[in-house]
Amino acid sequence: MKCSICSKSIETTFLGKMLGTYVKDGKGKLHSICFECQKKFASKEEILKAIK
């Protein structure tokens, strides 16, 4: 799985859960966001603007 902002591969735990989050845009599409990009962009609005 890749980050929607920086296109890096997102790490997973041994149970298969990703170390990041999902953000839903206005159309209802889920975007995966890595932990580093969560630190850079504080709010959901900033994250949605940064998605490619």
N, CA and C atoms as an extended XYZ file, in Angstrom:
156
Properties=species:S:1:pos:R:3:atomname:S:1:resname:S:1:resid:I:1 pbc="F F F"
N         0.844       -1.159        0.000 N   MET     1
C         0.000        0.000        0.000 CA  MET     1
C         0.899        1.235        0.000 C   MET     1
N         0.501        2.265       -0.758 N   LYS     2
C         1.306        3.472       -0.878 CA  LYS     2
C         0.546        4.674       -0.355 C   LYS     2
N         1.309        5.664        0.120 N   CYS     3
C         0.741        6.915        0.619 CA  CYS     3
C         0.196        7.717       -0.561 C   CYS     3
N        -0.957        8.339       -0.390 N   SER     4
C        -1.573        9.139       -1.448 CA  SER     4
C        -0.875       10.475       -1.639 C   SER     4
N        -0.064       10.901       -0.684 N   ILE     5
C         0.611       12.192       -0.780 CA  ILE     5
C         2.037       12.024       -1.309 C   ILE     5
N         2.850       11.223       -0.622 N   CYS     6
C         4.268       11.118       -0.975 CA  CYS     6
C         4.605        9.872       -1.793 C   CYS     6
N         3.678        8.980       -1.991 N   SER     7
C         3.833        7.737       -2.767 CA  SER     7
C         4.857        6.766       -2.190 C   SER     7
N         5.212        6.917       -0.920 N   LYS     8
C         6.083        5.948       -0.257 CA  LYS     8
C         5.262        4.734        0.150 C   LYS     8
N         5.918        3.624        0.294 N   SER     9
C         5.265        2.416        0.764 CA  SER     9
C         4.982        2.557        2.263 C   SER     9
N         3.773        2.234        2.675 N   ILE    10
C         3.376        2.344        4.072 CA  ILE    10
C         3.676        1.028        4.772 C   ILE    10
N         4.349        1.110        5.910 N   GLU    11
C         4.703       -0.082        6.674 CA  GLU    11
C         3.465       -0.695        7.319 C   GLU    11
N         3.536       -1.993        7.585 N   THR    12
C         2.448       -2.686        8.254 CA  THR    12
C         2.991       -3.407        9.480 C   THR    12
N         2.079       -3.709       10.408 N   THR    13
C         2.450       -4.480       11.587 CA  THR    13
C         2.453       -5.956       11.219 C   THR    13
N         2.827       -6.789       12.154 N   PHE    14
C         2.878       -8.228       11.871 CA  PHE    14
C         1.489       -8.818       11.656 C   PHE    14
N         0.440       -8.123       12.078 N   LEU    15
C        -0.929       -8.594       11.860 CA  LEU    15
C        -1.531       -8.053       10.566 C   LEU    15
N        -0.770       -7.235        9.833 N   GLY    16
C        -1.243       -6.722        8.559 CA  GLY    16
C        -1.910       -5.367        8.633 C   GLY    16
N        -1.913       -4.744        9.813 N   LYS    17
C        -2.500       -3.411        9.944 CA  LYS    17
C        -1.472       -2.379        9.508 C   LYS    17
N        -1.923       -1.331        8.829 N   MET    18
C        -0.976       -0.330        8.354 CA  MET    18
C        -0.664        0.704        9.424 C   MET    18
N         0.551        1.248        9.377 N   LEU    19
C         0.980        2.282       10.308 CA  LEU    19
C         0.698        3.639        9.662 C   LEU    19
N        -0.527        4.035        9.705 N   GLY    20
C        -0.987        5.271        9.088 CA  GLY    20
C        -2.478        5.388        9.304 C   GLY    20
N        -3.140        6.121        8.418 N   THR    21
C        -4.575        6.288        8.546 CA  THR    21
C        -5.216        6.390        7.177 C   THR    21
N        -6.518        6.327        7.165 N   TYR    22
C        -7.294        6.539        5.963 CA  TYR    22
C        -8.035        7.862        6.099 C   TYR    22
N        -8.144        8.603        4.986 N   VAL    23
C        -8.894        9.847        4.950 CA  VAL    23
C        -9.890        9.739        3.813 C   VAL    23
N       -11.141       10.053        4.095 N   LYS    24
C       -12.191        9.989        3.086 CA  LYS    24
C       -12.400       11.384        2.504 C   LYS    24
N       -12.378       11.493        1.164 N   ASP    25
C       -12.592       12.779        0.527 CA  ASP    25
C       -14.085       13.039        0.337 C   ASP    25
N       -14.425       14.131       -0.318 N   GLY    26
C       -15.818       14.524       -0.505 CA  GLY    26
C       -16.627       13.548       -1.341 C   GLY    26
N       -15.968       12.815       -2.222 N   LYS    27
C       -16.647       11.849       -3.082 CA  LYS    27
C       -16.821       10.496       -2.411 C   LYS    27
N       -16.230       10.325       -1.232 N   GLY    28
C       -16.342        9.070       -0.503 CA  GLY    28
C       -15.201        8.099       -0.746 C   GLY    28
N       -14.184        8.511       -1.498 N   LYS    29
C       -13.042        7.646       -1.776 CA  LYS    29
C       -12.067        7.692       -0.607 C   LYS    29
N       -11.551        6.523       -0.209 N   LEU    30
C       -10.582        6.439        0.875 CA  LEU    30
C        -9.163        6.603        0.329 C   LEU    30
N        -8.369        7.418        1.005 N   HIS    31
C        -6.973        7.625        0.669 CA  HIS    31
C        -6.140        7.196        1.865 C   HIS    31
N        -5.073        6.445        1.615 N   SER    32
C        -4.182        6.017        2.697 CA  SER    32
C        -3.086        7.062        2.875 C   SER    32
N        -2.809        7.413        4.133 N   ILE    33
C        -1.828        8.437        4.468 CA  ILE    33
C        -0.811        7.828        5.429 C   ILE    33
N         0.485        8.034        5.147 N   CYS    34
C         1.535        7.488        6.008 CA  CYS    34
C         1.695        8.346        7.264 C   CYS    34
N         2.425        7.803        8.220 N   PHE    35
C         2.624        8.456        9.511 CA  PHE    35
C         3.389        9.769        9.369 C   PHE    35
N         4.388        9.811        8.466 N   GLU    36
C         5.183       11.020        8.279 CA  GLU    36
C         4.343       12.157        7.709 C   GLU    36
N         3.471       11.863        6.768 N   CYS    37
C         2.611       12.898        6.183 CA  CYS    37
C         1.563       13.376        7.188 C   CYS    37
N         1.166       12.514        8.114 N   GLN    38
C         0.250       12.943        9.170 CA  GLN    38
C         0.907       13.993       10.048 C   GLN    38
N         2.215       13.858       10.288 N   LYS    39
C         2.941       14.834       11.093 CA  LYS    39
C         3.049       16.169       10.369 C   LYS    39
N         3.305       16.123        9.039 N   LYS    40
C         3.483       17.344        8.252 CA  LYS    40
C         2.204       18.167        8.177 C   LYS    40
N         1.086       17.500        7.917 N   PHE    41
C        -0.194       18.174        7.726 CA  PHE    41
C        -1.078       17.907        8.929 C   PHE    41
N        -1.377       18.962        9.686 N   ALA    42
C        -2.065       18.808       10.966 CA  ALA    42
C        -3.555       18.491       10.814 C   ALA    42
N        -4.237       19.145        9.889 N   SER    43
C        -5.690       18.977        9.807 CA  SER    43
C        -6.096       18.157        8.583 C   SER    43
N        -7.325       17.689        8.600 N   LYS    44
C        -7.852       16.893        7.495 CA  LYS    44
C        -7.929       17.718        6.216 C   LYS    44
N        -8.248       19.007        6.328 N   GLU    45
C        -8.353       19.872        5.160 CA  GLU    45
C        -7.003       20.027        4.464 C   GLU    45
N        -5.926       20.171        5.250 N   GLU    46
C        -4.583       20.286        4.674 CA  GLU    46
C        -4.182       18.996        3.969 C   GLU    46
N        -4.547       17.864        4.549 N   ILE    47
C        -4.229       16.566        3.942 CA  ILE    47
C        -4.964       16.418        2.615 C   ILE    47
N        -6.236       16.777        2.579 N   LEU    48
C        -7.011       16.641        1.344 CA  LEU    48
C        -6.485       17.559        0.246 C   LEU    48
N        -5.959       18.732        0.588 N   LYS    49
C        -5.366       19.629       -0.407 CA  LYS    49
C        -4.077       19.053       -0.960 C   LYS    49
N        -3.321       18.313       -0.142 N   ALA    50
C        -2.029       17.793       -0.540 CA  ALA    50
C        -2.116       16.488       -1.334 C   ALA    50
N        -3.260       15.838       -1.350 N   ILE    51
C        -3.400       14.559       -2.059 CA  ILE    51
C        -3.259       14.782       -3.556 C   ILE    51
N        -2.467       13.930       -4.179 N   LYS    52
C        -2.212       14.041       -5.626 CA  LYS    52
C        -3.386       13.562       -6.421 C   LYS    52
